[in-house]
Amino acid sequence: MRKRTFVVLIGLAVVAAAAVMATLGTAGTTKAHAGYKIYILPKATGIPVFTQNGLGAKQAGKELGDTVTYNGPTTVSGAAQVPFIDTAARQGYNALVISTPDANAVAPALKRAAAKGVKIIAYDGDTARDARTIFVAPSTNSLIGAFEVKWMGAQTHYKGQIAILSANATSANQNTWIKFMKQELKKPIYKNMKLVKIAYGNDDPTVSAQQAQALLQAYPNLAGIISPTTVGIQAAAQELQQEGKCGKVQLTGLGLPNDMRKYVKAGCTTKFGLWNESDLGYLSAYVAHNVVSGKLTGELGQTFKAGKLGTFKVQVSDGNKPVVVLGPPLVFTPKNIDKFHF
Ligand code: RAM
């Protein structure tokens, strides 16, 4: 009797252990593919596009079972990003997703972090090619550059002096777009449009407003300003409005619909663009996850699924590689601006 009870008990214990193992097995599998720590480091916190990138990345983290931390300096500076990179490495993050205004300033720290096993993904503002595994681009750079010139031409009737109000002089994303703007401007249709100055507002609202004002003073006949930064375009719109120049000096570039809505209504710009910043953060977190898991190594042609956004491919884009591109830019006009809420 005793023996039989013992056998039954053993039998029950085996069944229970098997059940526990099955549960652990599932948990174990999930853990092997998720639970990564991803750090998203913007050019600076406090700029709405980066807040939106962070929210998108957190959404992706939720879907993937990863922990996403969003943090960075309060002013736009590559040097100011360095302590955050070192912290992410010290705290054992699996991946660092960075948009930088200064590739050279951050490259050594990124390499230090990579040596400690942190996977580096650049997004938005690229760093040195050998300091990251993959670059996530919001759109094709040549398209972004060409579009901005087309939007300006449409507003100035392809005539007059134009100026660019950029972000930081060291910023790779803006510099690349400006390179493609200059290329577009060489087309015959722009023969009566002349780029007279490139000013830098450092993605600081005050400096950008001062630079916009200086442009208006230095070039009284200015036909338009292209500002390939959400901070710059907003500051320029505000400046134009204050000086009663909306509609007289044209404005285009890259801006957030929410920032720019009132200036569109006031006639300060009739055409500008951007992309969905939350999606950009979301996609970047998916790239980071897949790099950490080993699915993406940066080899051209690799594909992966980024949740609600679908399937993406690692590719060459405008000679840069390896790049994952979010998609074509969105174009905002007085007709469609109220459809966009970000
Ligand atoms: C600013 C930043 C960012 C850029 C946008 C368009 O918010 O410079 O890097 O992508 O503008």
Residues whose N, C-alpha, C, O or C-beta is under 5 A from the ligand:
A	BS01	RAM	V49 D124 G125 A167 D203 P228 T229 T230 V231 L254
